[in-house]
Amino acid sequence: MAAPAPAEKPALEVRGLHKYFGATHALRGVDVAFRAGRVHALLGANGSGKSTLVKILAGYHQADGGEIFYSHDSGANAIAFVHQDLGLVPTLSVTENLALTRSFKMWHGAISWPEENRRAQELLAEYDIVCDVRQPVGSLGPAEQTTVAIARAIASLPASGGVLVLDEPTARLPVSEADRLLRTVRGLTRRGVAILYISHRLDEVLAIADEVTVLRDGDLVHHGPIAGLDRRTLVRLIVGRDIEEGIRHEAAGDWVGQPLLAVENVSGVRLRDVTLAVAPGEVVGIAGLVGSGRSELGRLIFGLQKSTAGRIVFDGRDITPVSTGARVDLGIAYVPQERRNGVFSGLPVSENLVLANLASALKGFALSAGRVREIAEGIVRDYRVKAAGIEFAIDTLSGGNQQKVSLGKWMLRNPRMLILDEPTQGIDIGARTEIFATIRQLVAERNMGALVLDSDLDILAGYCDRVLVMTRGRLTSALANGEITPAALSHAVYGH
């Protein structure tokens, strides 16, 4: 579909934007304009400055220099945001969630729920969502929830125009639902909305964007039409060099002996009779759609959730009745899907890095500041964590660097089994390659086992020795060695 002709005046323009965090120059005189009726992709590696730019636009950070111009007289109301955390309250109804950012329709001093429900139904009909708006929003699927958040944001904008910022809106969606959401986003441009679209899914960007802006280390390195660009060019712009994606790891061959981890006929809330094994030195992937049971499997193995049948054996010992703490002591580490559950918000990088193994930083019965610094600086160096300093709060790090902290802190305990749930969700291609290269190296050098629960089929095809496919709580396929390709995994997962 041809994009509308650009408006004479940008819907949003930033000029000479600067931002410092201590000695770190996060934005270096950025100049960029976003025009109405167009999808503008904002790309960059983790730590490139794109999150800082968005937080300045949202008013969360104050710029240290430069200016921001909106084309609409309503000022702050001319821009709306849909973050990765959608800001929905799962237990409240769809209607209530839609009304959270505006006033309720009142009747004789009370909320007129029939009128509110009618307004909610009409709003969602514009986005082809048919549901009972009185039901909890948490009962909707991921794509519908994201669309509800978008509809709420659009409703807060002026009648025409405005700017909508979408931060990784498809990060948690399977391909089919992501495609549906992209059609919704494209349709918004017909209303004259300027869409600032942030995503690490480059194929998605190439399919939907009219223009692309790339930041690298705080500098604007590219801004212009998407036409004529391809994936390889985007990667080069983002990371500053060519990198090889999805290099296929060659498995060492069949392993004979006692597995490091054995899951035997395990069932849970979603899981049904799951059996699998992971050998020392092996990376096993679990592919599946959202709701397939992947994440539940990780929680069961780590002990965060109880199984209803079967047993889990680690290093020859039945750990089914064992607590999570005891499993950690035995050598099982877990990096959860929700990055904020893997780090402690508000605490500095240094403390986050030693919390998984406080004993390593003790001097007598007290923490040694010198030892904490020594350990933290070692992990930051070894795992190439990009931070202004280890004394800065973990929240100041980009998503990819927070994930490196989550991985690095567990390595202090010298684990034997690593469980990773969506380890590179929302992470740029450069950081993704670094993280998986590190995982493969650790598994080989320490003779560990790793279980990777992921919806990214390219990642699983590129870095796993075996991939098991999960559908509706059951393992339905197993691929190994030369069988593992993105196309074969796609066929197994989506049935085409």
KERONU-349082 format. One record per atom (N, C-alpha, C, CB): z, x, y. Coordinates in pm, whole numbers, plus 50000, padded with zeros to 5 digits. Glycine has a CB too. Example, Ala and Ser with C-alpha at 12.3 -4.5 7.8 and 13.67 -1.06 7.14 Angstrom:
BEGIN
507805131949431/507805123049550/507805132049670/509055113149553/507085128549775/507145136749894/507875129050003/505725140849940/
// end
This chain:
BEGIN
500005008349882/500005000050000/500005008750124/501204990550000/499135006250216/499065014250338/500265011350426/497745011450415/500865021950480/502015020250567/501565015350704/502805033450580/502405007750773/502055003150907/501855014951001/503134993750961/501095012751106/500905023351205/502235026751269/499875019151312/502495039551293/503765043451352/503975037151489/503845058551364/505225033651516/505555028251648/505465039451751/506975021851649/505245035451878/505125045551982/506435053251997/504735039152116/507545046451978/508845052751995/509545053251860/509705045052099/510125064751819/510815065451689/511985055851682/511305079651663/512235050751563/513415042251544/514685050651555/513365035151408/514585063351515/515715072451522/515175086551546/516585071851392/515795093751638/515365107451665/516595116151691/514395107851786/516595127951629/517645137651657/516985150051717/518465141251528/517645155751816/517095167251886/518155178251896/516595163152027/517795189851844/518645201651858/520025200051798/518785205152001/520125193651681/521435190651622/522045203151558/521295179451518/523295205951597/524055217251541/525375212151486/524295228151648/525835218551377/527165215551324/527725227951257/527105203551224/528985230951292/529685242351233/530885237451152/530145252251343/531145243851038/532385242350964/532965256450951/532165235450821/533885259751042/534375273451045/533225282851079/535015277350911/533045292950992/531965302551015/530625297750960/532315315850952/530645286550889/529405281350830/528635273050931/529715272850704/527375276650953/526495269251043/525705259250958/525525278951122/526255247050945/525715237250851/524395231250896/526715226250829/524215229451026/522945224651082/522565233751198/523035209651128/521295237951200/520855247951297/519735242251385/520385260751226/520105234651486/519125229851582/518045221051521/518475241351650/518455211151443/517505202451373/516865192551468/518195195051258/515525191851466/514745182151543/513925173851444/513815189151649/514125160751442/513335152451351/513335138051402/513905153051207/512215131151379/512075117151421/511695108551301/511005115751534/512285096551294/512015087151186/511445074351247/513305084151103/510265070251200/509555059151263/509675046151183/508095062751280/509555035151253/509715021951193/508625019151090/509685011151302/508985011250989/508005007050889/507585017950794/506825001650956/508365028750783/508005039950696/509205044350614/507445051750779/508935049550495/509975055350410/509955070450432/509755051750258/511075075550481/511195089850510/512125096050406/511735092250656/511615104550321/512445111250221/513155123050287/511585115950099/514465124050266/515245135250315/515665143550194/516505130550397/515115155650184/515315164150067/516025177050105/513985167149998/516625183350005/517275196250025/518195199149910/518045196550158/518415211749884/519345215749780/520755211749821/519265231049753/521675211349723/523075208749757/523555219649851/523955208149629/524125215649965/524555225250065/523505228150171/524945237949999/522385220850166/521295223350262/521585217750400/519995217450210/522485207950409/522815201750537/522465187050544/522105208850647/521845181550440/521415167550450/522615157950453/520495163950333/523675160950374/524865152450378/525535153450514/525855156250267/525535165350572/526115167050705/525355158950808/526125181850746/524015159050799/523195151250892/523515136450879/521695153650866/523595131450757/523875117250736/525275113750789/523755113650587/526255122450765/527615119550813/527695119750964/528595129650754/526865127751029/526815127551175/526195114351223/526005139651229/525125110051156/524505097251193/525485085651174/523225094851108/526355086851072/527315076251044/528535076851135/527755076850900/528675087951210/529845089351296/531035095551227/530225076251350/530875099651101/531985105851026/532255119751081/531655106450874/531195127251114/531315140251179/530775139351321/530565151251098/531305147451407/530765148751542/529905161251547/531905149451648/528705160151603/527835171751616/528425181451718/526405167451658/528165194351697/528625204651791/527565207751896/528985217351716/526425201151885/525355202951983/524185194051948/524925217551991/523405190052046/522245181652021/522465167152059/521865182451878/521415159052040/521455145052080/520835136151972/520715143152214/521265123551970/520735113451878/520275101551960/521815109151771/519045096851933/518485085652008/518085074551912/517265090252093/518465062051945/518025050151872/517085042251961/519245041451827/516145035351898/515185027651978/515715013952016/513895026151903/516825009851951/517344996351975/518574997052065/517694989451841/518744987052148/519854986952244/521214984952178/519624976152346/521234980852050/522494977651986/523274989951942/522244968951868/522765001751968/523515013951939/523835015451792/524785014052018/525145016251760/525565018751623/525085008051526/527075019751616/524864995751575/524404985051488/522944986751447/524584971651556/522274996751505/520874998851472/520695007051344/520165005751586/521785011251282/521705019351160/522715014251057/521945034451191/522285013750932/523155009150824/523015018850706/522794994550780/524055019550624/524115029350517/524425022750383/525165039950549/523755027550279/524125024250141/524365037450071/523005015550068/525635040450047/526005053249988/525965052449836/527405057450036/526135064149770/526175064249624/527295055349574/526345078549570/528445056049640/529515046349614/529165034149697/530965052149651/528745023449631/528145012049700/529105004649793/527605002449600/530395007049779/531335000049865/531524985449829/530885001050006/531184981749705/531394968049659/532754966949593/530274963849560/533344955049599/534624952449532/534314944449406/535634944549627/534374950549288/533904944149164/534544930649134/534154953249050/535824929049170/536514916549136/536234905249233/537994919049129/535654908449350/535304897849445/533924892149412/535314903149591/533674879949455/532404873549426/531264880249503/532464858649460/530044877249462/528874882149534/528934877549679/527554877249467/529264864949700/529364859449836/530364867149919/529754844749832/531554869649863/532594876649938/532164890849973/533894876849857/531494897649880/531024911149907/529984911450018/530444917349781/529104901450019/528084900850124/528704897950260/527064890150090/529844891050261/530464887150388/531444897550442/531184873950370/531694908150366/532704917850406/532414924550540/532864928250301/531134926150573/530774933250695/530474923950812/529574942050669/530704911150795/530474901750905/531564891050900/529054895250896/531564882050995/532574871450997/532164860050904/532764866151141/533154852750856/532904841250770/532554828950854/534144838350681/531804819950793/531504807050854/532734798150838/530224800350790/533294793450950/534534785750945/534254770850966/535524790851051/535164762850908/535104748250925/536534742950935/534334741250806/536884738051054/538234732951080/539304743151043/538464719851003/539074755851084/540074766251063/540084772550927/541394760851090/539204768350838/539154773950702/537734778850673/539604763350596/537634788050578/536314793250540/535514782150472/536444805550446/534294780450518/533404770550456/532674777250341/532394764650560/533254776350222/532654783150107/531294777450068/533584782249989/531074764450075/529714759550045/528654765750136/529664744350059/528984767150266/528044773250360/527864788150332/528524771150503/528984794850300/528904809250269/528064811550143/530324815250249/528264803250042/527494804849918/526014802149942/528024795349809/525724792350029/524324789350060/523674801250130/524214776650148/524374806850227/523844818350299/523614830250205/524784822450413/524544832350114/524424843450018/523224841249926/525714844949936/523064828749879/521954825549790/520614827849860/522054811049740/520514823549984/519274825350060/518974840150082/519354818050195/520004847850113/519804862150137/519304869250012/521104868650185/519924866449898/519534873049774/518164868549726/520564870449665/517784856249759/516454851249719/515354859849780/516284836549760/515614865549897/514624874249961/514364886749878/515094878250101/515334890349790/515204902349708/515004899049560/516444911149724/514604886549535/514304881949399/515494883149304/513134889749343/516694881249356/517894880949272/518324866449256/519054889649333/518324861949134/518764848449103/520064849449023/517664840449022/521154845149083/522454845749014/523394835749077/523054860049020/524504833449010/525554825149065/526354833849161/526464818948952/526224831449291/526864840149390/528384838949388/526344836949529/528894829449309/530354828049299/530954837249193/530724813549266/530104843449112/530604852449007/530984865949066/529544854348897/531884873348999/532264886749048/531044895849054/533354893048957/530924903849159/529774912649172/529744922949060/529784919549308/530924925949002/531004935548893/530324930848766/532434938448863/530024917748757/529344912548638/527824914448645/529664897748620/527314918648762/525884921148776/525524934848719/525464920148924/524244936648688/523764949548641/523714959648754/522394948148577/523564972648723/523564983048827/522494980948933/523364996648763/521274977048894/520204975148992/520514963449084/518854972848921/521054952449027/521404940849109/522534944249207/521814929049019/523514951949161/524604955949250/524064964349366/525684963849172/523174973649336/522594981849442/521814973349541/521684992749383/521074963549489/520304954749576/521224946149663/519384945749494/522354941849608/523344934349688/523834943049803/524544929749599/524124955749774/524574964849880/523494966849986/524974978449819/522234967649942/521124969150037/520974956550121/519794972149962/521044944950056/520924932250129/522024931050234/520984920350032/523234935050200/524344934550295/524094943850413/525654938350225/523564955650383/523274965250490/522184960050583/522864978750431/521114954650525/519994949450605/520454938050694/518844944750513/521364929750642/521854918250719/522614922650843/522744909450632/523124935050844/523874939950959/522984945951067/524884950150915/521684947851035/520754953751130/520204943251226/519604960651056/519544947551333/518884937951424/517864929651347/518204945351541/517444918551406/516504909451340/515224916451299/516174897651430/514794926351377/513634934351341/513934948851374/512344929451415/513434957851293/513654971951317/514964976851260/513594974851463/515484987551318/516694993651269/516385004551166/517594983251208/517445011551125/517325022651030/518255020150912/517645036351099/517715021450790/518515019950669/518545033250597/517945008750577/519755038550573/519925051250502/520345048350358/520975060350573/519535052550263/519805050550121/520085064050057/518615043350050/521315066050010/521735078749952/521745077749799/523135082850004/520735083649736/520615083849589/520765069749529/521675093349528/519985059949573/520185046149526/519865044149378/519355036849607/519065053049318/518675051249178/519365061049084/517175052649164/520355068649135/520955079349056/521525074448924/522045086149135/522035062148921/522685057148799/521835046948725/524015051048834/520575045848763/519745035448704/518775041048602/518975028048812/518535033848492/517455037648402/516115035648470/517525029548270/515065041448413/513745041648477/513255027648511/512745048448387/513395018148419/512855004748443/513524998048562/513024995948319/514854999448574/515574993348686/515325001048814/517074992648656/515145014148804/514835022148923/513505017948983/514805037148889/512515015548897/511205011248945/511304997949020/510215009948828/512114989048967/512294975949032/512934977649169/513164966648944/513924986349179/514584988649306/513644995149407/515824997249287/512795004149359/511835010649449/510875000549510/511045021449373/510484990549432/509614980049487/510324972449598/509164970349375/511624970149579/512414963449682/512474971749810/513834960649631/512694984649793/512774993749909/511444993949983/513145007949864/510354995049911/509034995349974/508794982450053/507924997349869/509254971149999/509074958450068/509804957750201/509534947249980/510874965250216/511634964950340/510854970450458/512914972750324/509894979250431/509124985050542/508294974650613/508204996150490/507954963750544/507164953050608/507964945850716/506694942950503/509294947850714/510154941750815/510364951150934/511504937950755/509654962350934/509774971751045/510984980651037/509804964251172/511634981250920/512804989850904/512355004150877/513724984750789/512995013750940/512785027850907/513785031350797/512965037151034/513295036450685/514165039350571/514295054350553/513625032750442/515525059050560/515825073150533/516305073850387/516925078850634/515475079650302/515665078850157/516045092650102/514375073650087/517265093750048/517765106349995/517755105649843/519205109450048/517075115049779/516995114949633/516655128849583/515945104749584/517165131949463/516785144349394/515695141549290/518005150749326/515295129049275/514235125549180/512895126949251/514425111049124/512255138349232/511055141449310/509885132549275/510675155749289/509755128349150/508665119149113/508805105949188/508665116548962/510055101849207/510355089649281/509935091349428/511865086249271/510275102749484/509925105749624/508415105449643/510495119449666/507695111749554/506225112149564/505625098149554/505635121249455/506295089249481/505775075749461/506045066549579/506355069849336/507145068749650/507565058649748/507485063249893/508965054349719/507595076149918/507745080950056/506425081450132/508375094550057/506505078950262/505375081050353/505475094950416/505345070150463/506705099050446/506935112050508/508095118950438/507225110550659/508155132050451/509235139550387/509785149850484/508725146350258/511115150550485/511835160450564/512645169050469/512755153650672/512535182350481/513245191450393/514135200650475/512255199750307/515425201050436/516385210250497/516715221150396/517675202750542/516915233350448/517355244350362/518315253150441/516135252750310/519535254250390/520575262350456/520745258650602/520235277150445/520675245650631/520905240750767/519695240750857/521935248750830/518595246450810/517365246850890/516385236050846/516705260650879/515635230650941/514535221750909/513325230350870/514195212251030/512915229450743/511795238050698/510505230250683/512145244650566/510585216850682/509355208950673/509625194750718/508795209050529/508665189150792/508695174950827/507255170450848/509575172250956/506815160950767/505445156250781/505085146350673/504495167750778/503835142050667/503385132150568/503545137550426/501925128350592/503795128350332/503905132150191/502535134750131/504635121050112/501505128950191/500145130550139/499775145250130/499125123050228/499225149150016/498795162949996/499855171749932/498395168850125/501095166849920/502155174549857/502285170549710/503495172349930/502705180049626/502965177049486/504365181849451/501895183649394/504755179649328/506115182949284/506415197749302/506305178949138/505475206249261/505705220749269/505915225149414/504515228349208/505135219349506/505275222749647/506635218249701/504155216449729/507075206249661/508375201349705/509495210349654/508605187049656/509405214549528/510415223449472/510475236449553/510115226549324/509305241949587/509255254449663/509885252549801/507805259449677/509605241149864/510195238449995/511715237149987/509585225850054/512195230749881/513635228149867/514415240949839/513875218149755/513955248949742/514735260649700/514235273649758/514735261549551/513055273449822/512535285449884/511785294749792/513635292749945/511535290149670/510805298449574/510305289449462/511705310049517/509405294449380/508985287149261/510025289049152/507595291949212/510375278149083/511275279348968/510655272048851/512685273749001/511005276448733/510515269948612/511455258548574/510405280148496/510905246748560/511695235148523/511625232748373/511235222748598/512745228048318/512765223348180/512265233548080/511945211048168/512685246548095/512295256647998/512905253147863/512735270948045/512085251747764/512565247247634/513365258247566/511395242947545/514615255147534/515445264547461/515095263747313/516955261747483/514885275147253/514545275347111/515825275847028/513625287347078/516025265946944/517205265446860/517175276746758/517305251746789/518375281246719/518475292546626/518165288446483/519855298546634/518055275646457/517785271046321/518955263046267/517485282846229/518825258346144/519865250046084/521145258146066/519385244445949/522265251846095/523565258446083/524245253245957/524465255846208/524845262245883/525515258545758/526985262045771/524865265845635/527855252945734/529295255345739/530015243545799/529595267945819/531285245645831/532105235045887/531745232846034/533595238245872/531465220546075/531155218146216/532385220246303/530615203946236/532175223246428/533275224546522/533845210746554/532815231646651/532955201146575/533355187346604/532635177946508/533045183546751/533385168646451/532795158446364/533325144746405/533105161346214/532425135846439/532755121946469/532325113846348/532055116746602/533265107146282/532985100846154/533205085846160/533855106946045/532105078346159/532145063646153/533045057546261/532625059146015/532925062546381/533805058246491/533245045846560/533995069646594/534135036446587/533785024446663/534755022946780/533825011846572/534295015646883/535135013347000/534745000347066/535015025047101/534824999647198/534454987447270/532964984647252/534794988547420/532134994847275/530684993647257/530205000747132/529974999247378/530855011647096/530375019846985/530525012846852/531135033046982/529545015046766/529555008946633/529175019446529/528574996846627/530195024046451/529945032446334/529135045046370/529205024346228/529625052446469/528925064446515/529385076646435/529165066646666/528425083946382/528695096346309/527805107546363/528465094446155/528415118746398/527645130346446/528485142846428/527225128546595/527825154346441/528525167246430/527935176946530/528435172946286/528775186046580/528355196746670/528835209846611/528915194646815/527925219346594/528255232246535/528625242346643/527085237546451/529345252846610/529585263546707/528255269346756/530475274746645/528165271846886/526945277446943/525825267446964/526475288246856/526125254446952/525095244146960/525315235047080/525065235946832/524215231247145/524235221247252/523545208747200/523545226547384/524295197847188/523765185247137/523725175147251/524625179847018/522585168847270/522445158847374/522555144747318/521125160547445/523075135747400/523115121447366/522335114147474/524595115947355/521185108347437/520345101047531/520585086147515/518845104347510/520385078747621/520545064347613/520565058147750/521815060747538/520275045247757/520285037947883/521715035547929/519525024747869/521855031348055/523155027348107/523705016048019/523055022848256/524945017347974/525555007247888/525315009447740/525044993947925/524655020447705/524355023047564/525585027447486/523275033647553/526605032347556/527795037347489/527995052247503/527745033847346/527075058947572/527165073447588/528515077747646/526045078447678/528865072047760/530085076247829/531325072847747/530175069647966/531315061647677/532455057847594/532665068247484/532245043847532/531595073447429/531695083747326/532445095847380/530305087747276/532095100247501/532785111547561/534255108847582/532145115247692/534595096947630/536005093547654/536785092947523/536115080047727/536165087847418/536835087147288/537135100947233/535985079247188/536185110047242/536385123447189/537485130747266/535065131547195/537535128647399/538525135247482/539885128447476/538045135947625/539925116247423/541185109247409/541545100147524/542265118847391/540615097747615/540885088647727/540795074147685/539915091247840/540225071747568/540065058247516/540295058847366/538645052247549/540905048447310/541215048047168/540075041647090/542515040547145/539805047246974/538805041446885/539425030146804/538215052146790/538595021146755/539075010046673/538855012546524/538394997146714/538055022646494/537775026146353/537235040246348/536775016146289/537315046546231/536775059846211/537745070746254/535485061346285/537275083146248/538135094246289/537315105146357/538875100046166/538035113546433/537435124746503/538095137446453/537585123246659/537295146846405/537805159246349/537345170846436/537325161146201/538305179146477/537975190946559/538495203546491/538575189646701/537585212746462/537935225346397/538715222946267/538755234246492/538275212646193/538885209746064/540135201246070/539195222245996/540575197346190/541815189546205/541495175546256/542795196546301/542105165446194/541935151746239/542735149846368/542405141546129/542015147746479/542685146246608/542695131746656/542005154946713/542315122446569/542255108346610/543555103546673/541915099646490/544735106746616/545975101746676/546525110746786/547015100146570/545845121746817/546365131846909/546105127847054/545735145446880/547035131147144/546915127747286/545835136147354/548255129647357/545445131747474/544465139247553/544985153247584/544125131947684/546265154147624/546845167147656/546795176747538/548265165447701/547075171447419/547035179947299/545605184247269/547635172447178/544635175547295/543225179147273/542795190247368/542315166747291/543295189647491/543015200347587/543585213547535/543605197047727/544815213047484/545455225147430/544685230747310/546895222247391/544045221947234/543275226347118/541935232647159/543025214647025/541505229847283/540275236247330/539125226947362/539825245747230/539435214147390/538385204647428/538435202747580/538565190947354/537305204147646/537195202447791/536215191147820/536725215647860/536445184347932/535645172447964/535345171948113/536385159647920/534045171148147/533615169548286/533055155348298/532535180448328/533775146348369/533375132248372/532145129548457/534515123948423/531565117648436/530385113448512/530705112048659/529845100348458/531855106048690/532245104348829/532805117548880/533295092848846/532065124348968/532455137549014/533835137249078/531425143049112/534155126449148/535445125949217/536605125249118/535495113849310/536325121648990/537375121748888/537555135548826/537055111648779/536645144748858/536735158148803/537365168148899/535375162948765/537595163849025/538245172349124/539305164149196/537195178149226/540185171249268/541255164549341/540925164649490/542625171349314/540525153049541/540125151749680/541265155849773/539685137349710/540915163049879/541905167049978/542515180649952/542985157049985/542495185149827/543045198249795/541985208949816/543575198649651/542385221249849/541395231849871/540675235749742/542065244049930/539575242649757/538795247249643/539655255649550/537565255349690/540465264449606/541285273549525/542225265949432/542085282749615/542925255749484/543865248249401/543145239949297/544735239249488/541985234349331/541205226949233/540825235949116/539955221049299/540545248549144/540085257549039/541185261748942/539485269849101/542445261548984/543515265948893/544285254348831/544465274948968/544025241948875/544825230748827/544685228148677/544445218348902/543545231748618/543355229448475/544115239748392/541865229848440/544565250648456/545295261048384/546255267948479/544305271348319/547305260648517/548255265948614/548955278548564/549295255448647/549125279648432/549825291248376/549145304248415/549915290148225/547815303748432/547075316048466/547395321048606/545585313648453/547975312348691/548255316048830/549735317348860/547635306048923/550575316948755/552015317848775/552485332248784/552755310648663/553495334248868/554225346748870/555685343048853/553975354949004/556165344948733/557475339448699/557355324548680/558525342748807/558115316848759/558055302248749/557375296048870/559455296548733/556765304148955/556125298949076/554665303449082/556895303749203/553875295449152/552485299149172/552395311349263/551685287349232/551535320449226/551305332349307/550075330149393/551145345149217/550255330149526/549125328149616/548055338649594/549585328349762/548485350949571/547535361649546/546755359549417/548245374949540/547445354849313/546795352449185/545825340649197/547835349749075/546225330049270/545345318549291/544065323149360/546065307649375/544215331349464/543045336149537/542155344649448/543475344249660/542755353349369/541995362149280/541175354149179/542935371749206/541835344149118/541145335849018/540025327849084/542145326248948/540355321449198/539385312849264/538165320849311/540025305649383/538405332249370/537275340449418/536405345149302/537795352449498/537035347749187/536265351849069/535345340849019/537195356148958/535855328549015/535045317348967/533945314049068/535925304848941/534285314149197/533285311549301/532145321649290/533925312249443/532495334149262/531465344549248/530655342549119/532115358549249/531355340849006/530675340148876/529795327848862/531695340248765/530225316548922/529475304148908/528645300949033/530425292548878/528595310549123/527775309349245/528055296349319/526295310349210/529335293849342/529765282149418/529585285149566/531255278249387/528855276549633/528595278549775/529645270949856/527155273849813/530545278349920/531625272249997/531905280750120/532915270749911/532345274150229/532695281450350/533885290650325/533015271850464/534715287050229/535885295050192/536705287550090/536745298450316/537455294650008/538225287949902/539385280049959/538735298149802/539715282450087/540805275050148/540355261550203/541425283250259/539035258950205/538515246150255/538685235250149/537025247450296/538835222750194/539005211550101/537775210150012/539255198450178/537995205949888/536905204349791/535875194349843/537465199549655/536315184749927/535415174549980/534335180350071/536205164150056/534535192450123/533535198450211/532385204650133/534185209050300/532515205450000/531455211049918/530425200549883/532025217249791/529195204849862/528155195749817/528425191449674/526755202349828/527695181249628/527895175949493/527695186349385/526965164549469/526635194349399/526355204549298/527435215049291/525035211149327/527985218849407/529045228849409/530365223349358/529215234349548/530625210449383/531805204149323/531695204149171/531975189749376/530475201949121/530285201948976/530515215848918/528885196848940/530105226148991/530345239848945/531845242748941/529635249849037/532595237249037/534055238849037/534645231948914/534675233049167/534155219748884/534655212348766/534425220348638/533965198748756/533265226548629/532935234548510/533755247348508/531435237748506/533835254148622/534525266948629/536005265848598/534335272948763/536645255148645/538095253948622/538415252548474/538665241948700/537525245548401/537755244048257/537565257248183/536825233448199/536665265548233/536405278148164/537595287548166/535205284948225/538535285248261/539765293248264/540585291348136/540605289548386/540415279948073/541185276947952/540485281947825/541435262047942/539335288247843/538555292947726/538375282047622/539245305047663/537775270747660/537615259647565/536645263047454/537135247047638/536745255747346/535815257547235/534795246347230/536565258247104/535105235047296/534205223547296/534115217947437/534675212547196/532895216347488/532685211547624/531915198347618/531905222047709/532495187947680/531835174747687/531435172447832/532785163247635/530145170147854/529605168547989/528925154948000/528615179948022/529435146548089/528865133148109/528055133048238/529985122348113/526735131848226/525815132048341/526145143848433/525895118548420/526095156248382/526555167748460/525735170948583/526585179548374/524495166348589/523675169748707/523225157448783/522455177748664/523945146448769/523595134348843/523715136748993/524485122448800/522625134049067/522655135749212/522665150249256/523845128949268/522205159349168/522215173649200/520785178549210/523005181749093/520545187449306/519185192249329/518695200849214/519105199949458/517405202949211/516765209549098/517215224049080/515285209049113/517465230949192/517915244749182/519295245849120/517915251249317/520245237549169/521605237649114/521605232948969/522535228649198/520745223348938/520655218248801/520265229248704/519655206648793/519265237148743/518815248148658/519925258448640/517575254748718/520645261548749/521735271148741/522845266248649/522295273848880/523225253448662/524325248048582/523985248548434/524635233748624/522765244448397/522435244248255/522195258248199/521225235748232/521695267348281/521575281148236/522965286848208/520825289848341/523935283248292/525315287648271/525905281748144/526185283848391/525665268848122/526185262348001/525625269047876/525845247448001/524315271347873/523705277647756/524275291547733/522175278347774/524485299047842/525035312447829/526455312147774/525005319647965/527285302947828/528665301747782/528745297847635/529415291547866/527915288347595/527915283747456/527545295147361/526935272047437/526555303047402/526115314147317/527155325347312/524785319747367/527675329347429/528585340747434/529935337647373/528775345147576/530435325447389/531775321947340/531745314347208/532505313747444/530535312047154/530385304647030/531045290847040/530995312546913/530865284547156/531405271147182/530435260647129/531655269047334/530865248247138/529965236947118/529905229047246/530435227947000/528805222147271/528675213947391/527985200847355/527885221347501/528525190147412/527935176847394/527555171847533/528935166847322/526245169647555/525735165647687/525305151047681/524545174747732/525985142647757/525685128247762/524885125847889/527015119447759/523585122747875/522745122647995/521615112547982/522175136548020/521215107048098/520075097948102/518805105148146/520365086248196/518925117848187/517775125648232/517105131848111/518195136648334/515985126348071/515315130647947/514715144547961/514235120847908/514295148348080/513755161848101/514835172348077/513185163148245/516045169648124/517145178948104/517455180447956/518405174248180/517565169147886/517885169647744/516805176947665/518075155447689/515535174447700/514445180947629/514415195847656/513115174647669/514835199947774/514735213847812/515865222747766/514635214647956/517045216947739/518205225447719/519005222847591/519105223947835/518645212847513/519445209447396/518825214247265/519655194447390/519685217547168/519215221347034/518825208946954/520305229246959/519615198246973/519315185346911/519615174447011/520125183246779/518905163346999/519185151747084/519285139446995/518075149947193/520405132247010/520625119646940/520455108347040/522045119246872/519805097646999/519535086347088/520475074947054/518055081747077/521125069547157/522085058647138/521525045747200/523455062147201/521595034947124/521135021847170/522175011347132/519755018247109/522685004347232/523674993647210/524824998247120/523004981347148/525325010047148/526505014947079/526265021646946/527405003947058/524995022646905/524685028946776/523725040646796/524085018646677/523845050746709/522875061546709/521645056946633/523465074546647/520495057146698/519295051446639/518215061646608/518735041046731/518275073646667/517275083946642/517905097646656/516075082546739/517285107646591/517725121446604/516495130346611/518655125646486/516425138946712/515305148046729/515815162346735/514495144546855/515055171646679/515465185646678/514255194746697/516195189046547/514535206746748/513535217246763/512275212146833/513175222846626/511115213846772/509845210346836/509645195546859/508735215446756/510485187246796/510355172746816/510825168346954/511155165246710/511665176747018/512305172547143/511365174847261/513625180247165/510745164147308/509925164347428/510305152147512/508385164347393/510075152647643/510365140847725/509645128347675/509975143347869/508385129947628/507625118347580/508255112447455/506175122247552/508665121147362/509285116347238/510625109647267/509465127847139/511405115447358/512685109247395/512465095847464/513495118647485/511465095247552/511155082747619/510805071847520/510015084647718/510015075447419/509635065647316/510875060947241/508605071747217/511775070247208/512975066647132/513925058147214/513705079247084/514055061247345/515015054247430/514495040647476/515345062647551/513225040447518/512675028247578/511825020147482/511865031647700/511515025947365/510735018747265/509285017347299/511305005347245/508725027347376/507285027047406/506725041147403/507005020447543/
// end
